[in-house]
Amino acid sequence: MFSTDPVVHVKGVSIFHDHNTILGDVSFDIQKGEFVFMVGRTGSGKSSLLKTLYADFPLRLGEMTVVGFDLRTIKPSQIPLLRRKLGIIFQDFQLFNDRSVGENLMFVMKATGWNDNAKMRARLSEVLMQVGLGSVEKKLPYQLSGGEQQRIVIARALINEPQILIADEPTGNLDPEVSHGIMKIFQQINKTGTAVLMATHSYGLIKKFPARVLKCEEGKVFDSAQSPFELTTEY
């Protein structure tokens, strides 16, 4: 049955580091198929909020539902099920350098319960085509450029057809031209109905690819959809 519930629902959430409150009284929703940037200076709580969304950090105060999972009551055994419905993309690629691109992606499939070899091969080809790298399956990651490696990471995140991609600084190590190519891939994925939440320091990317912005600042999260704000170049 088709659900109109938001893919991410956050209400009255506080994020803590040890006993210090990093972010307080955070509330926002992300709808299916929405594209949202997250900005904020280093130490503003962006990464901690993202880690709470995919249950790397426990939720201690407030309500948070992500792809149908209640993160206040989620059991450790359910966390892999949550992450299968998410695509998580890091700035550092976290690829196995001693395995080919194809082996990297097959490893994720096996780890998330795939066991039909024909379906795995077909899905492998699909996600590589989706990121414009259909011919690199046999290459090792270090034989690829940084931009190509990030595309492989995106392909890996797409394997289980996630409802939302959560990307933490995915263009942080890439030059502007390569970053724009990566952004276009995210836009194409978003057009197919996958929501995207992307943390970035790049004001230039947001200017070139305008979308809703969540800003972490002084212990709060401000939402451009609720009250527009000026973006500075200092993120």
Backbone as numpy.savetxt, mean C-alpha at the origin, in Angstrom:
# Nx Ny Nz CAx CAy CAz Cx Cy Cz
-22.21 -11.19 -2.28 -23.06 -10.00 -2.28 -22.17 -8.75 -2.28
-22.53 -7.77 -3.10 -21.71 -6.55 -3.23 -21.92 -5.66 -2.00
-20.82 -5.24 -1.41 -20.90 -4.40 -0.21 -20.50 -2.97 -0.55
-21.21 -2.01 0.06 -20.85 -0.60 -0.13 -20.04 -0.07 1.05
-19.65 -0.98 1.97 -18.85 -0.54 3.12 -17.51 0.00 2.64
-16.96 1.00 3.35 -15.62 1.46 2.98 -14.59 0.35 3.14
-13.55 0.41 2.33 -12.50 -0.60 2.42 -11.64 -0.37 3.67
-11.57 0.90 4.10 -10.90 1.25 5.36 -11.83 2.18 6.13
-12.08 1.85 7.41 -12.89 2.70 8.29 -12.09 2.93 9.56
-11.82 4.20 9.86 -11.04 4.58 11.03 -11.84 5.61 11.81
-12.07 5.35 13.09 -12.86 6.30 13.89 -12.28 6.40 15.30
-11.91 7.62 15.68 -11.43 7.88 17.04 -10.18 7.10 17.41
-9.32 6.85 16.45 -8.11 6.03 16.69 -6.96 6.89 17.22
-6.25 6.37 18.19 -4.99 6.97 18.62 -3.87 5.95 18.40
-2.74 6.47 17.95 -1.57 5.63 17.66 -0.49 5.99 18.68
0.05 4.97 19.33 1.04 5.20 20.38 2.40 4.61 20.01
3.44 5.25 20.50 4.78 4.66 20.46 5.25 4.61 21.91
5.43 3.40 22.43 5.62 3.22 23.87 4.41 3.86 24.57
4.65 4.86 25.43 3.52 5.50 26.12 3.20 6.87 25.52
3.87 7.22 24.45 3.63 8.54 23.84 2.58 8.44 22.73
1.67 9.38 22.71 0.68 9.43 21.64 1.30 10.11 20.42
1.37 9.37 19.29 1.92 9.95 18.05 0.80 10.65 17.27
-0.35 9.98 17.18 -1.52 10.54 16.51 -2.73 10.33 17.40
-3.59 11.34 17.51 -4.76 11.22 18.37 -6.06 11.51 17.64
-7.10 10.78 18.02 -8.46 11.00 17.53 -8.52 11.06 16.00
-7.96 10.03 15.36 -7.92 9.96 13.89 -9.20 9.31 13.37
-9.86 9.97 12.42 -11.07 9.41 11.80 -11.06 9.69 10.30
-11.19 8.64 9.49 -11.36 8.81 8.04 -11.83 7.47 7.47
-12.47 7.53 6.31 -12.83 6.33 5.56 -12.14 6.39 4.20
-11.83 5.23 3.64 -11.40 5.13 2.25 -12.38 4.19 1.56
-13.00 4.69 0.50 -14.01 3.92 -0.22 -13.35 3.00 -1.24
-14.10 2.00 -1.67 -13.61 1.10 -2.73 -13.24 1.94 -3.96
-12.09 1.64 -4.53 -11.68 2.32 -5.76 -11.18 3.73 -5.58
-10.97 4.18 -4.35 -10.50 5.55 -4.12 -8.97 5.60 -4.15
-8.41 6.75 -4.54 -6.96 6.97 -4.51 -6.68 8.06 -3.48
-5.84 7.77 -2.49 -5.57 8.71 -1.41 -4.06 8.78 -1.16
-3.53 10.00 -1.11 -2.15 10.21 -0.68 -2.11 10.43 0.83
-1.00 10.07 1.45 -0.76 10.43 2.85 0.59 11.13 2.93
0.59 12.32 3.54 1.84 13.08 3.66 2.09 13.41 5.12
3.29 13.87 5.39 3.69 14.26 6.74 5.19 14.14 6.87
5.73 14.98 7.71 7.19 14.94 7.90 7.62 13.62 8.56
8.90 13.30 8.46 9.43 12.11 9.14 9.12 12.22 10.63
8.58 11.15 11.19 8.23 11.16 12.61 6.82 11.64 12.90
6.06 11.96 11.84 4.71 12.49 12.05 3.67 11.40 12.30
4.06 10.13 12.12 3.13 9.04 12.40 2.60 8.32 11.18
3.04 8.71 9.99 2.54 8.07 8.75 2.76 6.57 8.77
4.02 6.18 8.94 4.34 4.74 8.87 3.65 3.96 9.99
3.57 4.56 11.18 2.90 3.89 12.30 1.42 3.67 12.00
0.79 4.64 11.36 -0.62 4.50 10.99 -0.78 3.40 9.94
0.11 3.38 8.94 0.05 2.33 7.91 0.25 0.96 8.54
1.22 0.85 9.44 1.49 -0.45 10.08 0.30 -0.92 10.92
-0.43 0.02 11.49 -1.63 -0.34 12.25 -2.71 -0.87 11.29
-2.79 -0.27 10.10 -3.80 -0.70 9.13 -3.58 -2.14 8.68
-2.31 -2.58 8.58 -2.11 -3.98 8.18 -1.68 -4.87 9.35
-2.02 -4.39 10.57 -1.90 -5.19 11.80 -0.47 -5.56 12.15
0.49 -4.73 11.73 1.86 -4.91 12.19 2.01 -4.29 13.59
1.28 -3.19 13.83 1.16 -2.60 15.16 -0.24 -2.89 15.68
-0.40 -3.21 16.97 -1.74 -3.47 17.50 -2.54 -2.16 17.64
-3.84 -2.26 17.45 -4.74 -1.12 17.66 -5.11 -1.09 19.14
-4.79 0.01 19.81 -5.03 0.08 21.25 -6.20 0.97 21.62
-6.58 1.90 20.75 -7.67 2.82 21.09 -8.40 3.25 19.82
-9.72 3.06 19.79 -10.53 3.50 18.65 -11.04 2.33 17.82
-11.72 2.67 16.74 -12.28 1.67 15.83 -11.50 1.68 14.52
-11.20 0.49 14.01 -10.54 0.40 12.71 -10.97 -0.90 12.05
-11.59 -0.76 10.89 -11.98 -1.92 10.09 -11.30 -1.81 8.74
-10.59 -2.86 8.33 -9.86 -2.87 7.06 -10.30 -4.12 6.29
-10.78 -3.93 5.08 -11.31 -5.00 4.21 -12.15 -6.03 4.99
-12.99 -5.49 5.86 -13.93 -6.34 6.59 -13.41 -6.91 7.89
-12.14 -6.70 8.22 -11.57 -7.21 9.48 -11.60 -6.11 10.54
-12.12 -6.43 11.71 -12.13 -5.51 12.84 -10.78 -5.64 13.56
-9.97 -4.58 13.50 -8.61 -4.68 14.03 -8.55 -4.58 15.55
-9.67 -4.27 16.20 -9.69 -4.34 17.67 -9.78 -5.79 18.15
-10.45 -6.63 17.36 -10.73 -8.00 17.81 -10.01 -9.06 16.97
-9.19 -8.63 16.00 -8.54 -9.59 15.10 -7.61 -10.52 15.88
-7.67 -11.81 15.56 -6.79 -12.80 16.21 -5.50 -12.93 15.39
-4.40 -13.29 16.03 -3.14 -13.47 15.29 -3.29 -14.40 14.08
-4.13 -15.44 14.22 -4.31 -16.39 13.11 -5.04 -15.78 11.92
-5.73 -14.63 12.15 -6.48 -13.99 11.06 -5.63 -12.97 10.30
-4.49 -12.59 10.86 -3.69 -11.53 10.23 -3.23 -11.92 8.82
-2.77 -13.18 8.58 -2.44 -13.54 7.19 -3.63 -13.43 6.24
-4.85 -13.71 6.74 -6.05 -13.59 5.90 -6.31 -12.13 5.55
-6.12 -11.24 6.53 -6.24 -9.79 6.28 -5.26 -9.38 5.19
-4.00 -9.81 5.34 -2.95 -9.34 4.42 -3.11 -9.90 3.01
-3.82 -11.00 2.88 -4.11 -11.52 1.53 -5.06 -10.60 0.78
-5.85 -9.84 1.51 -6.80 -8.91 0.87 -6.19 -7.52 0.68
-4.94 -7.37 1.13 -4.21 -6.10 0.98 -3.02 -6.34 0.06
-2.58 -5.30 -0.61 -1.28 -5.33 -1.26 -0.40 -4.34 -0.55
0.71 -4.80 0.02 1.58 -3.91 0.80 2.89 -3.71 0.03
3.23 -2.44 -0.17 4.40 -2.10 -1.01 5.32 -1.21 -0.19
6.58 -1.64 -0.08 7.56 -0.92 0.74 8.53 -0.16 -0.16
9.23 0.80 0.47 10.25 1.55 -0.26 11.45 0.65 -0.58
11.85 -0.17 0.41 12.93 -1.13 0.14 12.27 -2.41 -0.36
12.69 -2.89 -1.49 11.90 -3.83 -2.29 11.62 -5.17 -1.62
12.54 -5.61 -0.75 12.37 -6.89 -0.04 12.14 -8.06 -1.00
12.94 -8.08 -2.06 12.93 -9.22 -3.00 14.08 -10.16 -2.64
13.91 -11.45 -2.94 15.00 -12.41 -2.74 15.95 -12.29 -3.93
17.17 -11.85 -3.67 18.11 -11.62 -4.77 18.69 -12.90 -5.36
18.54 -14.02 -4.64 19.07 -15.28 -5.16 18.00 -16.08 -5.91
16.84 -15.48 -6.12 15.76 -16.15 -6.87 15.32 -15.26 -8.02
14.91 -15.87 -9.11 14.44 -15.11 -10.26 13.15 -14.36 -9.90
12.79 -13.41 -10.75 11.53 -12.67 -10.58 10.36 -13.65 -10.46
10.32 -14.62 -11.36 9.24 -15.61 -11.34 9.20 -16.38 -10.03
10.39 -16.77 -9.54 10.46 -17.53 -8.28 10.03 -16.67 -7.09
10.37 -15.37 -7.13 9.92 -14.45 -6.09 8.39 -14.42 -6.01
7.76 -14.33 -7.16 6.30 -14.23 -7.19 5.65 -15.57 -6.85
6.24 -16.66 -7.33 5.72 -18.00 -7.01 5.80 -18.27 -5.51
6.86 -17.79 -4.87 7.02 -17.96 -3.43 5.83 -17.36 -2.68
5.43 -16.15 -3.10 4.29 -15.48 -2.45 3.01 -16.28 -2.68
2.83 -16.76 -3.90 1.61 -17.55 -4.18 1.54 -18.78 -3.28
2.66 -19.51 -3.21 2.65 -20.72 -2.37 2.40 -20.36 -0.90
3.00 -19.25 -0.47 2.85 -18.84 0.93 1.42 -18.40 1.26
0.67 -18.01 0.24 -0.70 -17.54 0.48 -1.74 -18.54 0.00
-1.32 -19.80 -0.18 -2.30 -20.87 -0.37 -2.57 -21.32 -1.79
-1.84 -20.77 -2.79 -2.03 -21.25 -4.17 -1.39 -22.63 -4.30
-2.05 -23.53 -5.04 -1.43 -24.85 -5.25 -1.67 -25.44 -6.65
-2.42 -24.72 -7.48 -2.66 -25.19 -8.85 -1.61 -24.56 -9.76
-0.68 -25.39 -10.26 0.46 -24.85 -11.00 0.05 -24.08 -12.25
-0.94 -24.56 -12.96 -1.39 -23.88 -14.19 -1.95 -22.50 -13.85
-2.75 -22.42 -12.78 -3.32 -21.13 -12.38 -2.22 -20.18 -11.89
-1.23 -20.74 -11.20 -0.12 -19.91 -10.72 0.67 -19.32 -11.88
0.95 -20.14 -12.90 1.68 -19.65 -14.08 0.89 -18.55 -14.78
-0.43 -18.77 -14.89 -1.27 -17.79 -15.58 -1.30 -16.47 -14.81
-1.42 -16.56 -13.49 -1.47 -15.34 -12.67 -0.13 -14.62 -12.69
0.95 -15.37 -12.69 2.30 -14.79 -12.79 2.42 -13.95 -14.06
2.00 -14.51 -15.18 2.06 -13.78 -16.46 1.17 -12.54 -16.42
-0.02 -12.66 -15.83 -0.96 -11.53 -15.77 -0.38 -10.35 -15.01
0.17 -10.62 -13.81 0.64 -9.49 -13.00 1.90 -8.85 -13.60
2.75 -9.66 -14.24 3.93 -9.08 -14.89 3.52 -8.21 -16.08
2.52 -8.66 -16.83 2.01 -7.84 -17.94 1.38 -6.55 -17.41
0.70 -6.67 -16.28 0.01 -5.51 -15.71 0.97 -4.38 -15.36
2.21 -4.74 -14.98 3.20 -3.71 -14.63 4.18 -3.46 -15.78
3.88 -4.00 -16.94 4.68 -3.72 -18.13 6.02 -4.43 -18.18
6.13 -5.59 -17.51 7.41 -6.33 -17.48 7.19 -7.81 -17.81
6.51 -8.07 -18.89 6.16 -9.44 -19.25 7.33 -10.34 -19.57
8.52 -9.76 -19.82 9.63 -10.59 -20.31 10.76 -10.78 -19.29
10.54 -10.43 -18.02 11.66 -10.47 -17.06 11.57 -11.64 -16.07
10.69 -12.57 -16.31 10.43 -13.64 -15.35 11.70 -14.39 -14.93
12.62 -14.62 -15.87 13.81 -15.43 -15.59 14.97 -14.62 -15.00
14.82 -13.28 -14.99 15.92 -12.44 -14.51 15.97 -12.42 -12.98
17.18 -12.18 -12.46 17.34 -11.99 -11.02 17.10 -10.51 -10.70
16.60 -10.20 -9.50 16.27 -8.80 -9.19 17.41 -7.83 -9.43
18.66 -8.23 -9.07 19.77 -7.27 -9.21 20.11 -6.98 -10.67
19.54 -7.75 -11.60 19.76 -7.47 -13.03 18.78 -6.40 -13.54
17.88 -5.96 -12.67 16.87 -4.97 -13.06 17.21 -3.61 -12.46
16.69 -2.55 -13.07 16.86 -1.20 -12.51 15.97 -1.05 -11.28
16.20 0.02 -10.51 15.38 0.29 -9.34 13.90 0.41 -9.69
13.61 1.11 -10.78 12.22 1.27 -11.21 11.59 -0.06 -11.60
12.37 -0.92 -12.26 11.85 -2.24 -12.64 11.62 -3.11 -11.40
12.54 -3.02 -10.42 12.34 -3.79 -9.19 11.07 -3.33 -8.46
10.82 -2.02 -8.46 9.60 -1.54 -7.80 8.36 -2.04 -8.54
8.44 -2.15 -9.85 7.30 -2.71 -10.61 7.06 -4.17 -10.23
8.14 -4.91 -10.00 8.00 -6.31 -9.57 7.33 -6.37 -8.19
7.71 -5.44 -7.32 7.10 -5.38 -5.99 5.59 -5.10 -6.11
5.23 -4.23 -7.05 3.81 -3.94 -7.28 3.12 -5.20 -7.81
3.77 -5.89 -8.74 3.20 -7.14 -9.28 2.97 -8.14 -8.15
3.96 -8.25 -7.26 3.84 -9.16 -6.11 2.63 -8.79 -5.25
2.42 -7.48 -5.05 1.31 -7.02 -4.22 -0.05 -7.28 -4.87
-0.05 -7.42 -6.20 -1.32 -7.61 -6.93 -1.76 -9.07 -7.02
-0.89 -9.99 -6.65 -1.13 -11.42 -6.91 -2.50 -11.88 -6.44
-2.88 -11.49 -5.22 -4.14 -11.98 -4.66 -5.31 -11.03 -4.89
-5.19 -10.17 -5.92 -6.25 -9.23 -6.30 -6.78 -8.47 -5.08
-5.91 -7.67 -4.45 -6.28 -6.99 -3.21 -7.36 -5.94 -3.42
-8.09 -5.65 -2.35 -9.09 -4.59 -2.40 -8.43 -3.22 -2.27
-7.26 -3.18 -1.64 -6.54 -1.91 -1.49 -5.04 -2.19 -1.52
-4.29 -1.29 -2.16 -2.83 -1.29 -2.10 -2.41 -0.25 -1.06
-1.57 -0.65 -0.11 -1.01 0.27 0.87 0.47 0.41 0.55
0.86 1.60 0.13 2.23 1.81 -0.37 2.94 2.84 0.50
4.04 2.44 1.12 4.80 3.33 2.00 6.02 3.84 1.26
5.94 5.07 0.78 7.05 5.72 0.05 7.53 4.88 -1.13
6.65 4.44 -2.03 7.08 3.52 -3.09 8.00 4.15 -4.12
8.06 5.49 -4.16 8.95 6.15 -5.14 10.10 6.86 -4.44
10.28 6.60 -3.13 11.27 7.34 -2.34 12.69 7.21 -2.84
13.04 6.06 -3.42 14.42 5.84 -3.88 14.58 6.02 -5.39
13.56 6.53 -6.05 13.57 6.58 -7.52 13.63 8.02 -8.01
14.22 8.21 -9.20 14.28 9.58 -9.72 12.90 9.98 -10.26
12.67 11.30 -10.49 11.33 11.79 -10.83 10.71 11.13 -12.06
11.50 10.91 -13.10 10.94 10.33 -14.33 10.44 8.90 -14.07
11.25 8.10 -13.36 10.86 6.73 -13.03 9.65 6.75 -12.09
9.64 7.70 -11.14 8.52 7.83 -10.21 7.21 8.06 -10.95
7.26 8.89 -11.99 6.04 9.17 -12.76 5.54 7.90 -13.46
6.47 7.08 -13.95 6.08 5.80 -14.56 5.40 4.89 -13.56
5.94 4.85 -12.32 5.36 4.03 -11.25 3.97 4.55 -10.90
3.84 5.88 -10.84 2.53 6.48 -10.51 1.48 6.12 -11.56
1.90 6.08 -12.81 0.93 5.74 -13.88 0.44 4.30 -13.72
1.33 3.41 -13.26 0.91 2.03 -12.99 -0.11 2.01 -11.85
0.16 2.77 -10.78 -0.80 2.84 -9.68 -2.15 3.37 -10.17
-2.11 4.36 -11.04 -3.37 4.91 -11.57 -4.14 3.87 -12.38
-3.41 3.11 -13.21 -4.07 2.07 -14.01 -4.71 1.02 -13.11
-3.97 0.62 -12.06 -4.51 -0.36 -11.10 -5.75 0.21 -10.43
-5.67 1.48 -10.04 -6.79 2.15 -9.38 -8.03 2.19 -10.27
-7.82 2.39 -11.57 -8.96 2.45 -12.51 -9.70 1.12 -12.61
-9.02 0.02 -12.26 -9.70 -1.29 -12.30 -10.53 -1.53 -11.04
-10.50 -0.58 -10.09 -11.35 -0.70 -8.90 -10.62 -0.96 -7.61
-9.27 -1.07 -7.67 -8.48 -1.28 -6.45 -8.20 0.07 -5.80
-8.53 0.20 -4.51 -8.20 1.43 -3.80 -6.68 1.51 -3.59
-6.17 2.74 -3.47 -4.73 2.94 -3.24 -4.57 3.96 -2.12
-3.75 3.62 -1.12 -3.33 4.57 -0.08 -1.81 4.64 -0.16
-1.31 5.81 -0.54 0.13 5.95 -0.80 0.73 7.05 0.08
1.67 6.65 0.95 2.44 7.64 1.70 3.57 8.14 0.81
3.77 9.45 0.81 4.83 10.01 -0.04 5.37 11.30 0.57
6.63 11.59 0.27 7.23 12.88 0.60 7.22 13.79 -0.63
6.74 13.30 -1.74 6.90 14.02 -3.00 5.72 14.95 -3.30
5.93 16.22 -3.03 4.93 17.23 -3.38 4.72 17.25 -4.90
5.81 17.02 -5.64 5.72 17.04 -7.11 4.76 15.98 -7.64
4.77 14.78 -7.04 3.86 13.72 -7.46 2.41 14.11 -7.23
2.14 14.69 -6.06 0.75 15.06 -5.73 0.28 16.17 -6.66
1.19 17.08 -6.99 0.83 18.18 -7.90 0.51 17.63 -9.30
1.31 16.64 -9.72 1.14 16.09 -11.07 -0.02 15.11 -11.15
-0.31 14.42 -10.06 -1.38 13.41 -10.04 -2.35 13.73 -8.89
-3.14 14.81 -9.01 -3.95 15.26 -7.88 -4.94 14.20 -7.40
-5.08 14.10 -6.09 -6.03 13.17 -5.46 -6.26 13.67 -4.03
-7.15 13.01 -3.34 -7.39 13.33 -1.93 -6.10 13.13 -1.12
-5.89 13.99 -0.11 -4.67 13.92 0.69 -5.03 13.85 2.18
-4.42 12.92 2.90 -4.43 12.89 4.36 -3.08 13.40 4.83
-3.11 14.38 5.74 -1.84 14.97 6.20 -1.67 14.72 7.70
-0.56 14.05 8.07 -0.22 13.84 9.47 0.62 15.02 9.94
0.11 15.73 10.94 0.82 16.93 11.40 0.43 17.23 12.84
1.43 17.42 13.68 1.22 17.81 15.08 0.21 16.92 15.80
0.35 15.60 15.57 -0.47 14.64 16.30 -1.88 14.46 15.78
-2.19 15.07 14.64 -3.53 14.96 14.05 -3.42 14.49 12.60
-4.54 14.02 12.05 -4.61 13.72 10.62 -5.67 14.63 10.01
-5.23 15.45 9.06 -6.14 16.37 8.36 -6.50 15.77 7.01
-7.73 15.97 6.58 -8.27 15.32 5.37 -8.69 16.40 4.38
-8.05 16.41 3.21 -8.37 17.44 2.21 -9.82 17.34 1.73
-10.44 16.15 1.88 -11.84 15.99 1.48 -12.78 16.69 2.46
-12.32 16.88 3.71 -13.15 17.55 4.73 -12.91 19.05 4.72
-11.65 19.44 4.68 -11.32 20.87 4.63 -10.00 21.03 3.89
-10.08 21.59 2.66 -8.86 21.73 1.84 -7.76 22.49 2.58
-6.51 22.08 2.35 -5.37 22.76 2.98 -4.28 22.93 1.95
-3.38 23.87 2.25 -2.24 24.12 1.38 -1.18 23.06 1.65
-0.61 22.53 0.58 0.53 21.63 0.74 1.81 22.45 0.56
2.75 22.23 1.46 4.05 22.88 1.29 4.97 21.87 0.61
6.16 22.31 0.28 7.13 21.41 -0.35 7.99 20.71 0.70
7.65 20.82 1.96 8.54 20.38 3.02 8.29 18.95 3.50
7.48 18.18 2.78 7.24 16.80 3.22 8.31 15.88 2.67
